[in-house]
Amino acid sequence: MKTDILVIGGGASGLTAARTAAAAARKKGVALQVTLLEKMPRPARKLMISGKGRCNFTNLKPWNDFSTHIEAGSRLVKNAFYNFDSAAAIAFFEQEGLRTVVERGDRAFPASHRASDIVDTLVRSCLGEGVKIVTECTVTDISFDAKGRFLARCADGSEYRAQTLILATGGLSYPGTGSTGDGYRFSAAFGHGLSPTFPSLTALVPEGYKESGGKALKGHIPRETPLSSLGAKLCGVQLKNIGTRLYIGGTCVESLFGDVDFTDGGLEGPLGFAMSRKCVKALMNGNKACVELDLKSGVPDGEFSARVTALWKEQGGRLRNLLPRVLPRELTAAFLAAFGNTVKGPGTLAAALRAWRFPIAGFVGYERAVVTAGGIPAPEVNPKTMESRFRPGLYLCGELLDIDCTTGGYNIQTAFSTGALAGQSAALQLCAES
Ligand SMILES: Cc1cc2nc3c(=O)[nH]c(=O)nc-3n(C[C@H](O)[C@H](O)[C@H](O)COP(=O)(O)OP(=O)(O)OC[C@H]3O[C@@H](n4cnc5c(N)ncnc54)[C@H](O)[C@@H]3O)c2cc1C
């Protein structure tokens, strides 16, 4: 089958690229056929589960602030962001009839709090612009035909030829949504490299948290690994307004304040996720990592010591009676298991509450990591157009690239922005040639 622009991948970036390309051609009065191939039965499976099903689709911070939430690739995103920023994303959904709301931290959601409304709007607007969406179509290989056009071969035997190709196949996270890293292989065939990938925004697994059966658990520890007795005591505990310090090789590299959750995966929640990128990278490089919890962050040292000393005297040093006065009740059993034998007086108790150390054995992998860090190196892509610097007519966008952000709507917005720029550039190039 022949088409003008072929988009591979129907996630946030691919749907945006396809819609923008078709709209740009229409505005120029040029008839271009845009075709999108998606391997799953329905597009944007990942968007459907984003934001716990509510889809935090953008963040309204201005670029200077927004860019501080981009962990890698901000140079590549800047132009794309100014071309299609968070306000433009909100305006797009509102124009399409989807009401949106902005919540704490400038995070935007559909007012319905249904991610499916975001997906439906993207798909409907693509179809409205005449984009042909083909689902259950897995591209297996990309080469060139005799006329120098891109030739995509699919698992069902179909073939698509196009003058222009947009790769929007995402990263490796949550492979059940269809993102299995195929784009790395496709782009390698055009000479692209790969910045090493690793899971980010994922659970960190403390030593002794999972049942090891006598083996030393290290590195990637699958989420389904059963909890140990310590893990079972901690799992479900949600800590609000505490301090965390991340140590890599004995040096404190990050100090944060906020919320931590212990889950079946390990240590996560906003602060767990925020530390995960540095921590996973360090572990993968063979460094030791440790997370320290300060359960009384914000209370001055002297004041806290005096309080613990007074409680110690009042309770005659009986930890079981004393702990519920200084700790969330559900944390008592785990604290006693960790420190019951070492706390001998108010000084050691205060120190333990201020610095509960969790050496980190490993992390939950791509199976449940929110994003993939690493990807196609930013210098290999022209930030003004998202065109490959190696192959004219090839455009790359979304999580496939070496771009990843913190939580808060930044990842989807960068997928929208890079997708929009790739689609617009691809269409304008073809319109200019026609
Ligand atoms: C659980 C979860 C929650 C998240 N919540 C948020 C959030 O609230 N806010 C936020 O900003 N970010 C969130 N993210 C991250 C965000 O969803 C992604 O960064 C973003 O959707 C990436 O979009 P993409 O289009 O680049 O890639 P993807 O969404 O991964 O899309 C790639 C598409 O390509 C298709 N594909 C792959 N290979 C082929 C092939 N060979 N042939 C055909 N099709 C193919 C895949 O099936 C997939 O549909 C979340 C991620 C997860 C996993």
The ligand as a Tripos MOL2 file, in Angstrom:
@<TRIPOS>MOLECULE
LIG
   53    58     1     0     0
SMALL
NO_CHARGES

@<TRIPOS>ATOM
      1 C1          1.3910    3.4490   34.1680 C.3       1 LIG1
      2 C2          1.8470    4.7110   33.4880 C.ar      1 LIG1
      3 C3          1.3120    5.9300   33.8830 C.ar      1 LIG1
      4 C4          1.7560    7.1050   33.2710 C.ar      1 LIG1
      5 N1          1.1660    8.2800   33.6400 N.ar      1 LIG1
      6 C5          1.5930    9.4350   33.0560 C.ar      1 LIG1
      7 C6          0.9510   10.6600   33.3500 C.ar      1 LIG1
      8 O1         -0.0680   10.7270   34.0640 O.2       1 LIG1
      9 N2          1.4660   11.7930   32.8010 N.ar      1 LIG1
     10 C7          2.5460   11.7800   31.9450 C.ar      1 LIG1
     11 O2          2.9640   12.8300   31.4730 O.2       1 LIG1
     12 N3          3.1210   10.6140   31.6070 N.ar      1 LIG1
     13 C8          2.6580    9.4460   32.1210 C.ar      1 LIG1
     14 N4          3.2320    8.2600   31.7460 N.ar      1 LIG1
     15 C9          4.2660    8.2690   30.6810 C.3       1 LIG1
     16 C10         3.6100    8.5170   29.3240 C.3       1 LIG1
     17 O3          2.4190    7.7820   29.2350 O.3       1 LIG1
     18 C11         4.5490    8.1460   28.1590 C.3       1 LIG1
     19 O4          5.7900    8.7890   28.3240 O.3       1 LIG1
     20 C12         3.9620    8.5530   26.8140 C.3       1 LIG1
     21 O5          2.6480    8.0570   26.6650 O.3       1 LIG1
     22 C13         4.8420    8.0460   25.6740 C.3       1 LIG1
     23 O6          4.1700    8.2220   24.4460 O.3       1 LIG1
     24 P1          4.7950    7.6600   23.0920 P.3       1 LIG1
     25 O7          3.7970    7.9400   22.0390 O.co2     1 LIG1
     26 O8          6.1610    8.1960   22.8950 O.co2     1 LIG1
     27 O9          4.9750    6.1210   23.3060 O.3       1 LIG1
     28 P2          3.8970    4.9770   23.6380 P.3       1 LIG1
     29 O10         2.7690    5.5080   24.4030 O.co2     1 LIG1
     30 O11         4.7070    3.8970   24.2410 O.co2     1 LIG1
     31 O12         3.3370    4.5560   22.2150 O.3       1 LIG1
     32 C14         4.0460    3.7830   21.3000 C.3       1 LIG1
     33 C15         3.0530    3.0140   20.4660 C.3       1 LIG1
     34 O13         3.7660    2.3650   19.4100 O.3       1 LIG1
     35 C16         3.2080    1.0850   19.1940 C.3       1 LIG1
     36 N5          4.2340    0.2430   18.5670 N.ar      1 LIG1
     37 C17         5.4240   -0.1230   19.0940 C.ar      1 LIG1
     38 N6          6.0980   -0.8990   18.2240 N.ar      1 LIG1
     39 C18         5.3040   -1.0340   17.1290 C.ar      1 LIG1
     40 C19         5.4340   -1.7370   15.9160 C.ar      1 LIG1
     41 N7          6.5220   -2.4950   15.6510 N.pl3     1 LIG1
     42 N8          4.4400   -1.6770   14.9900 N.ar      1 LIG1
     43 C20         3.3190   -0.9450   15.2390 C.ar      1 LIG1
     44 N9          3.1400   -0.2620   16.3960 N.ar      1 LIG1
     45 C21         4.1190   -0.3060   17.3290 C.ar      1 LIG1
     46 C22         2.8390    0.6190   20.5910 C.3       1 LIG1
     47 O14         1.8760   -0.3990   20.5820 O.3       1 LIG1
     48 C23         2.3490    1.9120   21.2390 C.3       1 LIG1
     49 O15         0.9510    2.0780   21.1010 O.3       1 LIG1
     50 C24         2.7670    7.0670   32.2790 C.ar      1 LIG1
     51 C25         3.2910    5.8450   31.8870 C.ar      1 LIG1
     52 C26         2.8280    4.6690   32.4620 C.ar      1 LIG1
     53 C27         3.3950    3.3550   32.0060 C.3       1 LIG1
@<TRIPOS>BOND
     1     1     2 1
     2     2     3 ar
     3     2    52 ar
     4     3     4 ar
     5     4     5 ar
     6     4    50 ar
     7     5     6 ar
     8     6     7 ar
     9     6    13 1
    10     7     8 2
    11     7     9 ar
    12     9    10 ar
    13    10    11 2
    14    10    12 ar
    15    12    13 ar
    16    13    14 ar
    17    14    15 1
    18    14    50 ar
    19    15    16 1
    20    16    17 1
    21    16    18 1
    22    18    19 1
    23    18    20 1
    24    20    21 1
    25    20    22 1
    26    22    23 1
    27    23    24 1
    28    24    25 2
    29    24    26 1
    30    24    27 1
    31    27    28 1
    32    28    29 2
    33    28    30 1
    34    28    31 1
    35    31    32 1
    36    32    33 1
    37    33    34 1
    38    33    48 1
    39    34    35 1
    40    35    36 1
    41    35    46 1
    42    36    37 ar
    43    36    45 ar
    44    37    38 ar
    45    38    39 ar
    46    39    40 ar
    47    39    45 ar
    48    40    41 1
    49    40    42 ar
    50    42    43 ar
    51    43    44 ar
    52    44    45 ar
    53    46    47 1
    54    46    48 1
    55    48    49 1
    56    50    51 ar
    57    51    52 ar
    58    52    53 1
@<TRIPOS>SUBSTRUCTURE
     1 LIG1         1 GROUP 0 **** ****
